[in-house]
Amino acid sequence: MMAFVTVIGFEDIMYNFKNQGMGVITSWVIMMFLYVIPYALMVGQLGSVFNDEGGGLSSWIRGTNGEFLGYFTAWTYWAASIPYVVDSAQSVIVGFGWAFTGSSDFQSHMPNSTFTLLTFIVFIIFIFVQRHLANSMEILSTIGGFAMFAMTVLFVFMSIVGLIKSGGHMATQPMNIKTLLPKFDLKYLTTIGLLIYAVNGAELVAPYVTQMKKPKVEFPKAMITLALMTTFLTIFGSFSLGIFFDANNLPNDLKMNGDYYAFQALGEQYGVGNLFMYIYAWTSVIYMCALLAVLLDAMTRMLISDTGKKYMPAFLRKKNADGLPINGYILTCTLSGFIMLLGVFLPEMNDIFNWLLNLNGIISPGVTCWIFYAFMRIRKNPEKYPSEYIFIKNDKFAYIVGLLLLLVTGAATLLGIAPQDVEIYSGTWWYELVINIVAIFFLIGLGALLPLIRKREEEYGIAFDKKQWSIMISATIFAVVVMVWLGGTDLTAKVTLIVAVAAFSILFIWLIGHRKPATLNTKQ
Protein backbone atom coordinates (compact mmCIF):
# COMPACT_ATOMS: atom_id res chain seq x y z
CA MET A 1 0.00 0.00 0.00
CA MET A 2 2.97 2.33 0.51
CA ALA A 3 3.89 1.66 -3.13
CA PHE A 4 0.29 2.15 -4.25
CA VAL A 5 0.19 5.59 -2.58
CA THR A 6 3.21 6.71 -4.63
CA VAL A 7 2.15 5.11 -7.93
CA ILE A 8 -1.51 5.60 -8.77
CA GLY A 9 -4.51 7.55 -7.61
CA PHE A 10 -7.88 8.53 -9.03
CA GLU A 11 -6.49 11.89 -10.05
CA ASP A 12 -3.81 10.19 -12.22
CA ILE A 13 -6.59 8.52 -14.21
CA MET A 14 -8.32 11.89 -14.57
CA TYR A 15 -5.18 13.69 -15.82
CA ASN A 16 -4.67 11.30 -18.72
CA PHE A 17 -8.39 11.10 -19.52
CA LYS A 18 -8.23 14.87 -20.08
CA ASN A 19 -5.23 14.45 -22.40
CA GLN A 20 -6.48 11.55 -24.52
CA GLY A 21 -10.22 11.07 -23.88
CA MET A 22 -11.61 7.54 -24.20
CA GLY A 23 -8.59 6.63 -26.31
CA VAL A 24 -6.61 6.54 -23.09
CA ILE A 25 -8.12 3.10 -22.39
CA THR A 26 -6.11 1.65 -25.27
CA SER A 27 -3.06 3.56 -24.03
CA TRP A 28 -3.50 2.07 -20.55
CA VAL A 29 -3.76 -1.47 -21.95
CA ILE A 30 -0.55 -0.94 -23.93
CA MET A 31 1.16 0.68 -20.93
CA MET A 32 0.16 -2.05 -18.48
CA PHE A 33 1.43 -4.99 -20.51
CA LEU A 34 4.41 -3.38 -22.27
CA TYR A 35 5.56 -0.95 -19.56
CA VAL A 36 4.07 -1.18 -16.06
CA ILE A 37 4.38 -4.93 -15.52
CA PRO A 38 7.98 -5.20 -16.80
CA TYR A 39 8.88 -1.98 -14.95
CA ALA A 40 7.48 -3.29 -11.65
CA LEU A 41 9.19 -6.67 -12.06
CA MET A 42 12.51 -4.99 -12.90
CA VAL A 43 12.18 -2.99 -9.69
CA GLY A 44 11.44 -6.30 -7.96
CA GLN A 45 14.67 -7.87 -9.19
CA LEU A 46 16.74 -4.78 -8.38
CA GLY A 47 15.26 -4.73 -4.88
CA SER A 48 16.11 -8.41 -4.52
CA VAL A 49 19.72 -7.96 -5.71
CA PHE A 50 20.38 -5.01 -3.41
CA ASN A 51 18.13 -6.11 -0.53
CA ASP A 52 20.79 -5.15 2.04
CA GLU A 53 21.03 -1.57 0.76
CA GLY A 54 18.94 1.23 2.21
CA GLY A 55 19.00 3.88 -0.50
CA GLY A 56 16.86 2.36 -3.23
CA LEU A 57 17.59 3.62 -6.73
CA SER A 58 20.77 5.48 -5.76
CA SER A 59 22.11 2.27 -4.21
CA TRP A 60 21.34 0.35 -7.38
CA ILE A 61 23.21 2.83 -9.58
CA ARG A 62 26.13 3.10 -7.16
CA GLY A 63 26.35 -0.67 -6.98
CA THR A 64 26.42 -1.03 -10.77
CA ASN A 65 28.16 2.16 -11.95
CA GLY A 66 30.20 3.63 -9.12
CA GLU A 67 30.02 6.40 -6.55
CA PHE A 68 29.60 9.45 -8.82
CA LEU A 69 26.62 8.16 -10.79
CA GLY A 70 25.16 6.93 -7.50
CA TYR A 71 25.37 10.47 -6.15
CA PHE A 72 24.00 12.04 -9.33
CA THR A 73 21.10 9.58 -9.39
CA ALA A 74 20.27 10.44 -5.79
CA TRP A 75 20.33 14.14 -6.67
CA THR A 76 18.26 13.89 -9.85
CA TYR A 77 15.71 11.69 -8.10
CA TRP A 78 15.51 14.16 -5.24
CA ALA A 79 15.26 17.12 -7.66
CA ALA A 80 12.54 15.34 -9.64
CA SER A 81 10.58 14.88 -6.45
CA ILE A 82 10.41 18.64 -5.86
CA PRO A 83 7.67 19.33 -8.46
CA TYR A 84 5.93 16.13 -7.34
CA VAL A 85 5.84 17.27 -3.71
CA VAL A 86 4.69 20.78 -4.65
CA ASP A 87 1.97 19.27 -6.87
CA SER A 88 0.84 17.09 -3.95
CA ALA A 89 0.76 20.12 -1.65
CA GLN A 90 -1.38 21.97 -4.22
CA SER A 91 -3.74 18.99 -4.32
CA VAL A 92 -4.09 19.21 -0.53
CA ILE A 93 -5.25 22.84 -0.91
CA VAL A 94 -7.71 21.87 -3.65
CA GLY A 95 -8.96 18.95 -1.53
CA PHE A 96 -9.54 21.14 1.51
CA GLY A 97 -11.33 23.69 -0.67
CA TRP A 98 -13.81 21.10 -1.93
CA ALA A 99 -14.17 19.50 1.52
CA PHE A 100 -15.16 22.81 3.13
CA THR A 101 -17.10 24.53 0.32
CA GLY A 102 -18.52 21.62 -1.71
CA SER A 103 -17.73 23.28 -5.04
CA SER A 104 -14.95 24.83 -7.13
CA ASP A 105 -16.20 28.39 -6.56
CA PHE A 106 -13.40 29.11 -4.09
CA GLN A 107 -10.89 28.86 -6.94
CA SER A 108 -12.39 31.78 -8.86
CA HIS A 109 -11.95 34.00 -5.78
CA MET A 110 -8.41 32.86 -4.96
CA PRO A 111 -5.57 34.89 -6.55
CA ASN A 112 -2.55 33.01 -7.90
CA SER A 113 -0.37 34.54 -5.21
CA THR A 114 -2.68 33.24 -2.44
CA PHE A 115 -2.75 29.76 -3.97
CA THR A 116 1.04 29.75 -4.17
CA LEU A 117 1.39 31.03 -0.60
CA LEU A 118 -1.02 28.42 0.81
CA THR A 119 0.82 25.66 -1.06
CA PHE A 120 4.12 26.82 0.41
CA ILE A 121 2.61 26.94 3.92
CA VAL A 122 1.37 23.33 3.59
CA PHE A 123 4.81 22.33 2.40
CA ILE A 124 6.55 24.07 5.31
CA ILE A 125 4.17 22.47 7.83
CA PHE A 126 4.97 18.99 6.51
CA ILE A 127 8.69 19.62 6.71
CA PHE A 128 8.48 20.81 10.32
CA VAL A 129 6.36 17.87 11.46
CA GLN A 130 8.19 15.31 9.31
CA ARG A 131 9.74 13.66 12.36
CA HIS A 132 6.30 12.94 13.80
CA LEU A 133 4.77 11.93 10.45
CA ALA A 134 7.65 9.58 9.66
CA ASN A 135 6.94 7.55 12.78
CA SER A 136 3.37 6.90 11.66
CA MET A 137 4.06 6.97 7.91
CA GLU A 138 3.18 3.30 7.35
CA ILE A 139 -0.17 3.71 9.14
CA LEU A 140 -1.00 6.94 7.32
CA SER A 141 -0.09 5.55 3.89
CA THR A 142 -1.99 2.31 4.55
CA ILE A 143 -5.16 4.20 5.54
CA GLY A 144 -4.79 6.64 2.64
CA GLY A 145 -3.94 3.91 0.13
CA PHE A 146 -6.80 1.61 1.08
CA ALA A 147 -9.26 4.52 1.22
CA MET A 148 -8.25 5.79 -2.24
CA PHE A 149 -8.34 2.28 -3.70
CA ALA A 150 -11.76 1.67 -2.12
CA MET A 151 -13.17 4.99 -3.40
CA THR A 152 -11.93 4.30 -6.92
CA VAL A 153 -13.37 0.77 -6.91
CA LEU A 154 -16.61 2.19 -5.51
CA PHE A 155 -16.75 4.75 -8.30
CA VAL A 156 -16.13 2.12 -10.99
CA PHE A 157 -18.67 -0.34 -9.57
CA MET A 158 -21.44 2.21 -8.94
CA SER A 159 -20.85 3.89 -12.31
CA ILE A 160 -21.31 0.62 -14.19
CA VAL A 161 -24.38 -0.32 -12.09
CA GLY A 162 -25.85 3.11 -12.81
CA LEU A 163 -25.07 2.68 -16.51
CA ILE A 164 -27.00 -0.60 -16.61
CA LYS A 165 -29.97 0.93 -14.77
CA SER A 166 -30.09 3.89 -17.14
CA GLY A 167 -30.25 1.61 -20.17
CA GLY A 168 -26.60 1.98 -21.19
CA HIS A 169 -26.60 5.74 -21.83
CA MET A 170 -23.11 7.31 -21.70
CA ALA A 171 -22.12 10.95 -21.92
CA THR A 172 -19.41 10.06 -24.45
CA GLN A 173 -20.92 9.46 -27.88
CA PRO A 174 -20.49 7.63 -30.12
CA MET A 175 -19.12 4.73 -28.09
CA ASN A 176 -17.40 2.34 -30.48
CA ILE A 177 -14.00 0.88 -31.30
CA LYS A 178 -12.89 4.06 -33.05
CA THR A 179 -13.65 6.10 -29.92
CA LEU A 180 -11.38 3.82 -27.86
CA LEU A 181 -8.42 4.29 -30.21
CA PRO A 182 -6.15 7.28 -29.52
CA LYS A 183 -4.93 9.59 -32.26
CA PHE A 184 -1.24 8.82 -32.65
CA ASP A 185 -0.16 12.36 -33.54
CA LEU A 186 2.36 14.83 -32.11
CA LYS A 187 -0.02 15.88 -29.33
CA TYR A 188 -0.39 12.24 -28.29
CA LEU A 189 3.38 11.80 -28.17
CA THR A 190 3.76 14.81 -25.87
CA THR A 191 1.34 13.21 -23.37
CA ILE A 192 3.16 9.87 -23.01
CA GLY A 193 5.37 11.37 -20.30
CA LEU A 194 2.32 12.03 -18.13
CA LEU A 195 1.21 8.42 -18.61
CA ILE A 196 4.60 7.26 -17.36
CA TYR A 197 4.48 9.76 -14.50
CA ALA A 198 1.09 8.35 -13.47
CA VAL A 199 2.40 4.80 -13.06
CA ASN A 200 5.98 5.21 -11.85
CA GLY A 201 7.15 5.62 -8.26
CA ALA A 202 7.34 2.00 -7.08
CA GLU A 203 11.08 2.37 -6.54
CA LEU A 204 10.39 4.90 -3.76
CA VAL A 205 9.53 2.04 -1.41
CA ALA A 206 12.73 0.15 -2.17
CA PRO A 207 14.57 1.69 0.84
CA TYR A 208 12.06 -0.11 3.07
CA VAL A 209 12.55 -3.54 1.48
CA THR A 210 14.86 -4.58 4.31
CA GLN A 211 12.00 -4.07 6.79
CA MET A 212 9.99 -6.90 5.20
CA LYS A 213 10.10 -10.37 6.80
CA LYS A 214 11.28 -12.07 3.60
CA PRO A 215 12.38 -9.25 1.28
CA LYS A 216 13.77 -11.44 -1.51
CA VAL A 217 10.39 -13.13 -1.95
CA GLU A 218 7.87 -10.60 -0.68
CA PHE A 219 9.13 -7.53 -2.54
CA PRO A 220 8.63 -8.99 -6.07
CA LYS A 221 5.19 -10.25 -5.00
CA ALA A 222 4.30 -6.75 -3.81
CA MET A 223 5.33 -5.32 -7.20
CA ILE A 224 3.18 -7.85 -9.10
CA THR A 225 0.20 -7.06 -6.86
CA LEU A 226 0.80 -3.35 -7.45
CA ALA A 227 0.79 -3.87 -11.23
CA LEU A 228 -2.50 -5.78 -11.10
CA MET A 229 -4.17 -3.11 -8.94
CA THR A 230 -2.93 -0.39 -11.28
CA THR A 231 -4.21 -2.24 -14.34
CA PHE A 232 -7.70 -2.60 -12.89
CA LEU A 233 -7.99 1.00 -11.75
CA THR A 234 -6.69 2.69 -14.90
CA ILE A 235 -8.70 0.73 -17.47
CA PHE A 236 -12.04 0.50 -15.67
CA GLY A 237 -11.63 3.93 -14.08
CA SER A 238 -11.19 5.57 -17.50
CA PHE A 239 -14.24 3.76 -18.88
CA SER A 240 -16.32 4.93 -15.91
CA LEU A 241 -15.30 8.53 -16.54
CA GLY A 242 -16.73 8.24 -20.05
CA ILE A 243 -20.13 7.56 -18.48
CA PHE A 244 -20.29 11.01 -16.86
CA PHE A 245 -18.04 13.13 -19.13
CA ASP A 246 -18.25 13.70 -22.85
CA ALA A 247 -14.69 12.84 -23.89
CA ASN A 248 -15.11 15.06 -26.96
CA ASN A 249 -15.94 18.15 -24.89
CA LEU A 250 -14.16 18.07 -21.54
CA PRO A 251 -14.06 20.94 -18.98
CA ASN A 252 -10.89 23.03 -19.06
CA ASP A 253 -10.26 22.49 -15.34
CA LEU A 254 -10.77 18.70 -15.46
CA LYS A 255 -7.22 17.92 -14.30
CA MET A 256 -7.61 19.98 -11.14
CA ASN A 257 -11.27 19.35 -10.34
CA GLY A 258 -12.35 16.40 -12.48
CA ASP A 259 -12.25 13.77 -9.73
CA TYR A 260 -14.55 15.94 -7.57
CA TYR A 261 -16.89 16.56 -10.53
CA ALA A 262 -17.02 12.80 -11.06
CA PHE A 263 -18.11 12.00 -7.52
CA GLN A 264 -20.60 14.87 -7.65
CA ALA A 265 -22.14 13.33 -10.76
CA LEU A 266 -22.19 9.91 -9.09
CA GLY A 267 -24.03 11.35 -6.08
CA GLU A 268 -26.57 13.05 -8.33
CA GLN A 269 -27.20 9.78 -10.17
CA TYR A 270 -28.00 8.00 -6.91
CA GLY A 271 -29.91 10.90 -5.38
CA VAL A 272 -27.55 11.57 -2.44
CA GLY A 273 -26.33 15.02 -3.50
CA ASN A 274 -22.69 15.78 -2.66
CA LEU A 275 -22.26 12.91 -0.19
CA PHE A 276 -19.81 10.91 -2.34
CA MET A 277 -17.91 14.08 -3.22
CA TYR A 278 -17.39 15.02 0.44
CA ILE A 279 -16.24 11.49 1.30
CA TYR A 280 -13.81 11.56 -1.62
CA ALA A 281 -12.54 15.05 -0.74
CA TRP A 282 -11.48 13.97 2.75
CA THR A 283 -10.10 10.70 1.35
CA SER A 284 -8.03 12.72 -1.11
CA VAL A 285 -6.70 14.98 1.66
CA ILE A 286 -5.58 11.95 3.73
CA TYR A 287 -4.13 10.30 0.61
CA MET A 288 -2.17 13.40 -0.39
CA CYS A 289 -0.89 13.90 3.16
CA ALA A 290 0.32 10.28 3.16
CA LEU A 291 1.98 10.88 -0.20
CA LEU A 292 3.76 13.97 1.16
CA ALA A 293 4.97 12.00 4.19
CA VAL A 294 6.33 9.12 2.07
CA LEU A 295 7.93 11.45 -0.48
CA LEU A 296 9.69 13.68 2.06
CA ASP A 297 11.06 10.72 4.02
CA ALA A 298 12.14 8.75 0.94
CA MET A 299 13.74 11.86 -0.61
CA THR A 300 15.74 12.40 2.58
CA ARG A 301 16.93 8.79 2.70
CA MET A 302 18.03 8.80 -0.92
CA LEU A 303 19.79 12.15 -0.97
CA ILE A 304 21.40 12.40 2.45
CA SER A 305 21.55 8.95 4.03
CA ASP A 306 22.81 7.14 0.96
CA THR A 307 25.10 9.65 -0.76
CA GLY A 308 28.87 9.55 -0.52
CA LYS A 309 30.81 12.26 1.31
CA LYS A 310 33.03 12.68 -1.74
CA TYR A 311 30.35 14.58 -3.69
CA MET A 312 27.85 15.89 -1.14
CA PRO A 313 28.83 19.17 0.62
CA ALA A 314 29.21 18.91 4.39
CA PHE A 315 26.62 21.60 5.12
CA LEU A 316 23.94 19.50 3.38
CA ARG A 317 24.92 16.35 5.29
CA LYS A 318 24.59 18.12 8.64
CA LYS A 319 21.94 16.46 10.84
CA ASN A 320 20.21 17.44 14.06
CA ALA A 321 19.83 15.34 17.23
CA ASP A 322 16.95 13.42 15.62
CA GLY A 323 19.06 12.51 12.59
CA LEU A 324 17.21 14.85 10.21
CA PRO A 325 19.17 16.88 7.61
CA ILE A 326 18.13 20.43 8.52
CA ASN A 327 20.00 22.17 5.70
CA GLY A 328 18.65 19.60 3.27
CA TYR A 329 15.13 20.57 4.28
CA ILE A 330 15.99 24.26 3.86
CA LEU A 331 17.25 23.51 0.35
CA THR A 332 14.02 21.61 -0.32
CA CYS A 333 11.99 24.67 0.77
CA THR A 334 14.10 26.97 -1.39
CA LEU A 335 13.78 24.90 -4.55
CA SER A 336 10.07 24.38 -3.96
CA GLY A 337 9.61 28.12 -3.61
CA PHE A 338 11.57 28.62 -6.83
CA ILE A 339 9.33 26.18 -8.73
CA MET A 340 6.20 27.87 -7.41
CA LEU A 341 7.58 31.30 -8.29
CA LEU A 342 8.08 30.25 -11.93
CA GLY A 343 4.37 29.60 -12.35
CA VAL A 344 2.96 32.54 -10.40
CA PHE A 345 2.57 34.74 -13.53
CA LEU A 346 0.45 32.23 -15.41
CA PRO A 347 -3.08 33.53 -16.16
CA GLU A 348 -5.14 31.40 -13.75
CA MET A 349 -4.89 29.05 -10.77
CA ASN A 350 -5.88 26.22 -13.14
CA ASP A 351 -2.92 27.07 -15.40
CA ILE A 352 -0.52 26.85 -12.45
CA PHE A 353 -1.89 23.43 -11.50
CA ASN A 354 -1.72 22.11 -15.07
CA TRP A 355 1.76 23.48 -15.72
CA LEU A 356 3.22 21.96 -12.56
CA LEU A 357 1.52 18.65 -13.35
CA ASN A 358 2.99 18.64 -16.85
CA LEU A 359 6.42 19.52 -15.44
CA ASN A 360 6.18 16.30 -13.46
CA GLY A 361 5.48 14.57 -16.78
CA ILE A 362 8.91 15.75 -17.98
CA ILE A 363 11.21 15.34 -15.00
CA SER A 364 9.76 12.20 -13.42
CA PRO A 365 10.03 9.97 -16.54
CA GLY A 366 13.55 11.32 -17.11
CA VAL A 367 14.68 10.04 -13.73
CA THR A 368 12.88 6.72 -14.30
CA CYS A 369 15.45 6.09 -17.03
CA TRP A 370 17.96 5.29 -14.25
CA ILE A 371 15.91 2.24 -13.26
CA PHE A 372 16.13 0.66 -16.69
CA TYR A 373 19.82 1.55 -16.94
CA ALA A 374 20.53 -0.18 -13.61
CA PHE A 375 18.54 -3.23 -14.72
CA MET A 376 20.56 -3.43 -17.94
CA ARG A 377 23.77 -3.37 -15.92
CA ILE A 378 22.82 -6.24 -13.62
CA ARG A 379 21.63 -8.36 -16.54
CA LYS A 380 24.87 -7.69 -18.41
CA ASN A 381 26.81 -9.16 -15.46
CA PRO A 382 24.41 -11.70 -13.86
CA GLU A 383 27.23 -13.56 -12.07
CA LYS A 384 28.22 -10.38 -10.24
CA TYR A 385 24.62 -9.57 -9.23
CA PRO A 386 22.90 -12.79 -8.12
CA SER A 387 19.21 -12.61 -7.27
CA GLU A 388 16.70 -15.00 -5.79
CA TYR A 389 14.04 -13.45 -8.02
CA ILE A 390 14.82 -13.09 -11.75
CA PHE A 391 12.66 -11.26 -14.30
CA ILE A 392 13.13 -13.04 -17.67
CA LYS A 393 15.66 -15.85 -17.38
CA ASN A 394 17.41 -15.09 -20.68
CA ASP A 395 19.91 -12.31 -19.91
CA LYS A 396 20.22 -11.02 -23.48
CA PHE A 397 16.45 -10.76 -23.94
CA ALA A 398 16.10 -9.10 -20.53
CA TYR A 399 18.80 -6.60 -21.50
CA ILE A 400 16.94 -5.74 -24.73
CA VAL A 401 13.66 -5.24 -22.83
CA GLY A 402 15.43 -2.87 -20.43
CA LEU A 403 16.98 -0.96 -23.36
CA LEU A 404 13.64 -0.57 -25.14
CA LEU A 405 11.96 0.81 -22.02
CA LEU A 406 14.92 3.16 -21.53
CA LEU A 407 14.56 4.52 -25.09
CA VAL A 408 10.78 4.92 -24.84
CA THR A 409 11.03 6.72 -21.50
CA GLY A 410 13.83 8.98 -22.76
CA ALA A 411 11.82 9.95 -25.86
CA ALA A 412 8.72 10.64 -23.75
CA THR A 413 10.79 12.93 -21.52
CA LEU A 414 12.03 15.04 -24.43
CA LEU A 415 8.63 15.26 -26.12
CA GLY A 416 6.99 16.26 -22.84
CA ILE A 417 8.89 19.57 -22.77
CA ALA A 418 6.32 20.99 -25.22
CA PRO A 419 3.58 22.75 -23.16
CA GLN A 420 0.12 21.19 -22.93
CA ASP A 421 -3.37 22.47 -22.07
CA VAL A 422 -2.72 25.86 -23.69
CA GLU A 423 -3.08 27.19 -27.23
CA ILE A 424 0.02 26.27 -29.23
CA TYR A 425 2.43 29.16 -29.95
CA SER A 426 0.41 31.55 -27.77
CA GLY A 427 2.13 33.84 -25.27
CA THR A 428 1.32 31.42 -22.44
CA TRP A 429 2.68 28.50 -24.53
CA TRP A 430 6.04 30.23 -25.00
CA TYR A 431 6.17 31.26 -21.35
CA GLU A 432 5.54 27.68 -20.20
CA LEU A 433 8.19 26.41 -22.63
CA VAL A 434 10.73 28.82 -21.16
CA ILE A 435 9.96 27.98 -17.52
CA ASN A 436 9.98 24.26 -18.35
CA ILE A 437 13.53 24.57 -19.62
CA VAL A 438 14.59 26.88 -16.76
CA ALA A 439 13.17 24.48 -14.14
CA ILE A 440 14.90 21.44 -15.67
CA PHE A 441 18.30 23.11 -15.98
CA PHE A 442 18.09 24.64 -12.51
CA LEU A 443 17.08 21.44 -10.72
CA ILE A 444 19.47 19.13 -12.56
CA GLY A 445 22.27 21.67 -13.00
CA LEU A 446 22.49 22.39 -9.28
CA GLY A 447 23.33 18.72 -8.74
CA ALA A 448 26.34 19.10 -11.03
CA LEU A 449 27.56 22.06 -8.96
CA LEU A 450 27.46 20.33 -5.57
CA PRO A 451 30.56 18.15 -6.21
CA LEU A 452 32.45 21.34 -7.13
CA ILE A 453 31.31 22.93 -3.87
CA ARG A 454 32.44 19.81 -1.99
CA LYS A 455 35.82 20.03 -3.73
CA ARG A 456 36.24 23.62 -2.49
CA GLU A 457 35.39 22.45 1.04
CA GLU A 458 38.17 19.89 0.87
CA GLU A 459 40.62 22.39 -0.61
CA TYR A 460 39.89 25.48 1.51
CA GLY A 461 38.08 24.13 4.57
CA ILE A 462 34.95 26.06 3.57
CA ALA A 463 33.33 26.39 0.15
CA PHE A 464 32.62 30.15 0.28
CA ASP A 465 32.87 32.92 2.85
CA LYS A 466 29.78 34.77 4.10
CA LYS A 467 30.24 37.64 1.67
CA GLN A 468 30.43 35.27 -1.31
CA TRP A 469 27.33 33.38 -0.14
CA SER A 470 25.40 36.62 0.31
CA ILE A 471 26.31 38.00 -3.11
CA MET A 472 25.65 34.75 -4.98
CA ILE A 473 22.31 34.08 -3.25
CA SER A 474 21.17 37.67 -3.80
CA ALA A 475 22.22 37.56 -7.46
CA THR A 476 20.38 34.28 -7.96
CA ILE A 477 17.18 35.59 -6.37
CA PHE A 478 17.38 38.82 -8.38
CA ALA A 479 17.96 36.94 -11.65
CA VAL A 480 15.07 34.54 -11.02
CA VAL A 481 12.67 37.37 -10.16
CA VAL A 482 13.68 39.34 -13.27
CA MET A 483 13.36 36.29 -15.55
CA VAL A 484 9.97 35.34 -14.13
CA TRP A 485 8.78 38.96 -14.46
CA LEU A 486 9.97 39.06 -18.07
CA GLY A 487 8.10 35.81 -18.72
CA GLY A 488 4.88 37.43 -17.56
CA THR A 489 5.20 40.47 -19.85
CA ASP A 490 4.08 40.96 -23.45
CA LEU A 491 7.51 42.04 -24.68
CA THR A 492 8.29 40.60 -28.11
CA ALA A 493 11.93 40.06 -27.20
CA LYS A 494 11.26 38.55 -23.77
CA VAL A 495 12.81 35.18 -24.63
CA THR A 496 16.02 36.89 -25.77
CA LEU A 497 16.06 39.06 -22.65
CA ILE A 498 15.52 36.03 -20.38
CA VAL A 499 18.45 34.21 -22.01
CA ALA A 500 20.62 37.33 -21.68
CA VAL A 501 19.75 37.76 -17.98
CA ALA A 502 20.45 34.08 -17.33
CA ALA A 503 23.82 34.18 -19.14
CA PHE A 504 24.93 37.37 -17.37
CA SER A 505 23.86 36.03 -13.96
CA ILE A 506 25.71 32.74 -14.42
CA LEU A 507 28.87 34.60 -15.46
CA PHE A 508 28.62 37.01 -12.51
CA ILE A 509 28.01 34.23 -9.98
CA TRP A 510 30.91 32.22 -11.42
CA LEU A 511 33.26 35.22 -11.08
CA ILE A 512 32.25 35.67 -7.42
CA GLY A 513 32.33 31.96 -6.57
CA HIS A 514 35.60 31.32 -8.37
CA ARG A 515 37.56 33.47 -5.90
CA LYS A 516 39.19 31.94 -2.86
CA PRO A 517 37.26 32.36 0.43
CA ALA A 518 38.44 35.30 2.51
CA THR A 519 38.71 33.04 5.58
CA LEU A 520 40.43 29.71 5.06
CA ASN A 521 40.44 26.55 7.19
CA THR A 522 37.30 27.59 9.04
CA LYS A 523 35.04 24.88 10.38
CA GLN A 524 31.83 24.44 8.36
C-alpha positions, 0 to 999 in steps of 0.5 A: 500500500505504501507503493500504491500511494506513490504510484496511482490515484484517481487523479492520475486517471483523470489527468490522462483522460483529459489528455487523450479522452476515451482513447486513453483506455487503449493507451492504458492497456498498452502501458500495463502490458508493455511498460508497467508490468515489466517496470514493476518486475525490474524494480522487484529484481533490483530490490532483490539484488540489493536487498541489504542496501537502504537507499533504493535507486541510488544504491542500485546505480552506485552498486552497478556504476560507481560512486559518482553516478550513485550520487548524481542519481540520488540528486536527480531523483531528489530534484525530480521529487520537488515538483511532485511534492509541490503538486501534492501540496497543491492537491491538498489545498484543492482537496480542503477547498472542496471538503469545506465549500462543496464546489470549485467556486473558491478557486475563482476567488483565490488569486494566484499569489494566495494559492502559491502562498497556501501551497508553500505553507502546507509544504513548510508544515509537513517539513516541520512535522516530518519527524512525527509523520515519519513515525506513523508513515506506514499507518497513514499511507496504509489508511490513505492507500486503502481509502483511495483504492476503495473509493476508486473501486466504488466509483467504478462499480457504482458507475457501471451499475448506474449505466446498466440501470439507465439503459446503457446511456453514456455521456461520451458518444459515439461509443465504439472501437474508433472512440477507444483508439487514440490519435497517434499524432504529435499531441499524443506523443507529448502526453506519453510522459504524463502516462509514465508519470502516473504509473511510476514511483514504485522504486520509492519504497525500495529503501524499506525492502529490508523491513519486510520479513522475507524481502527477496520473496515478498518484494517482487510479490508486492510489485506484481500485486501493485501492477494488477491493482494499477491495471484494474484502476486505470482501465475500468476507471477511465471507462467509468469517466466516459459515463459522466463526461463527454470525452469530446468536450471536456471541462478546461479544469478537469485535471484539477477538479475532475475527480470531484466533478465525477463524484458529484455526478455519481451522487446526483445519479443516486440521489444523495447530492454531494455525499460521495464528493465530500467522502472523496474530498477527505479521502483525497486529503488523507491520501495526499498527506500520506503521499507527502509523508512518504515522499519527504522521508524517501527523498531524505533517505536517498539524498542524504543517508545514501550519498557519498561524502566525496560529492555531497557538501558537508553543510547539506549532510549536517543532521540534528539530534533526531538525525534529520538533515536540517540544511537539506530541508531548507534547500528543499523549501528553497527549490520548492519556492523557486518552482512555485515562483516560476508559475505565479505569472500564469493567467489562472490558478488552473494554469498553475496546477496544469503546468506543474503537473505537466512539469512532473510529466517531464522530470519524473520519466527522465529520472525513471530512465535510471531504473532501466539503466541499472537493470541493464547493468545487472543483466549484463553481469548476472554472475556479479549480481545474483538474485533470488528473483529473476525477471526473464531468465534469458539475460540477453532478452532481458537486456533488450527489454530494459533498453527498449523501455529506456529509449521509450522513456527517454523519448517521452521525456524530451517530447513532454517539454512541449507545453500542454493544455494551452493554445500552441504558440500563444504567449502562455505556450512560450512562457511555459516552454521557457519555464519548463527549460529553466526548471529542468536546468536549474534542478538538474544543473544544481546537482552538477555544482554540488561536487564542485562545492564539496571540492572547495570544502576539501581544498579550503576548509569552507566552500565560500565565505559569508560575503560570497554566499550573500552576493551569490544568493542575492544575485540568484534571487534577483535573476530569477525574479527578473526572468519570471517577471519578463516571462509574464510580460508581453515584450516581443523580445522577452525570450532573448532578454531572459536568455541574456539575464540568465547568461549574465547572472551565471557569469557574474556568480561564477566570477564571485564563486571562483575566488578563494574564500576570505577566511580559510580553514574555518570549520563548516 
